[in-house]
């Protein structure tokens, strides 16, 4: 499983231009259960995603298709982790 942080590398006015396409990209990934959670950082200088378990190479391909990345307004940072403790009802997330 991975935690992905998104960092904007351009002014918000430039990021906002690609926000609708980025939102559709996120909705598709969540519908396909490749992402479990996606949201904005506070304050707004990027975002955070929680992914399902997948090969790192697959995640890299997915992230490379982000409209923010394709249009050079954000970068991603990825941390892989193994869930060991989870809240009740989330046991399927444990490895």
C-alpha positions in Angstrom: 0.0 0.0 0.0 1.2 3.6 -0.7 0.7 7.1 0.6 1.2 9.6 -2.2 1.6 13.3 -1.6 1.1 15.8 -4.3 3.0 19.1 -4.3 2.1 21.9 -6.6 5.0 23.2 -8.5 3.1 26.1 -10.2 1.0 29.0 -9.0 -2.6 28.0 -8.0 -4.0 29.8 -11.0 -2.0 27.4 -13.3 -3.0 24.4 -11.2 -6.7 25.4 -11.3 -6.7 25.2 -15.1 -6.1 21.5 -14.8 -8.3 20.8 -11.7 -11.4 19.5 -13.6 -9.3 17.0 -15.6 -7.4 16.0 -12.4 -10.7 15.5 -10.6 -12.0 13.2 -13.3 -8.8 11.3 -13.2 -9.1 10.8 -9.5 -12.8 9.8 -9.8 -11.9 7.1 -12.3 -9.1 5.7 -10.1 -11.4 5.6 -7.1 -14.2 3.9 -9.1 -11.7 1.3 -10.2 -10.6 1.0 -6.5 -7.0 1.8 -7.3 -7.2 4.8 -5.0 -9.0 4.5 -1.6 -8.9 8.1 -0.5 -7.9 11.4 -2.2 -8.0 14.9 -0.7 -6.4 18.3 -0.5 -3.6 19.2 1.9 -4.4 22.0 4.4 -3.2 24.6 3.6 -3.8 24.0 -0.1 -0.4 23.3 -1.6 -1.1 19.8 -2.9 -2.9 16.7 -2.0 -2.7 13.2 -0.5 -3.8 9.8 -1.8 -4.0 6.4 -0.2 -3.7 3.6 -2.7 -4.6 -0.1 -2.8 -1.9 -2.6 -2.7 -0.3 -2.8 -6.2 3.2 -3.2 -7.7 5.2 0.0 -7.5 5.7 0.0 -11.2 1.9 0.0 -11.7 1.5 3.0 -9.4 4.3 4.8 -11.2 2.4 4.4 -14.5 -0.8 5.6 -12.9 0.8 8.7 -11.4 2.5 9.5 -14.7 -1.0 9.8 -16.3 -2.1 12.5 -13.8 -3.1 15.7 -15.7 -1.2 17.7 -13.1 2.0 15.8 -14.0 1.3 15.8 -17.7 1.0 19.6 -17.6 3.9 20.2 -15.2 2.0 21.8 -12.4 2.6 19.2 -9.6 4.9 16.3 -8.6 4.3 13.2 -6.5 6.1 11.7 -3.6 5.4 8.0 -2.7 5.8 6.2 0.6 5.2 2.4 0.6 4.0 0.9 3.9 2.5 -2.3 5.2 -0.7 -1.8 7.2 -0.5 -3.8 10.5 -3.1 -2.1 12.6 -6.5 -0.9 11.3 -9.8 0.3 12.6 -12.7 -2.1 12.9 -14.2 -2.7 9.5 -11.0 -2.0 7.6 -9.4 -5.4 8.1 -9.2 -6.0 4.4 -6.5 -3.3 4.2 -4.1 -5.4 6.3 -1.4 -7.2 4.4 
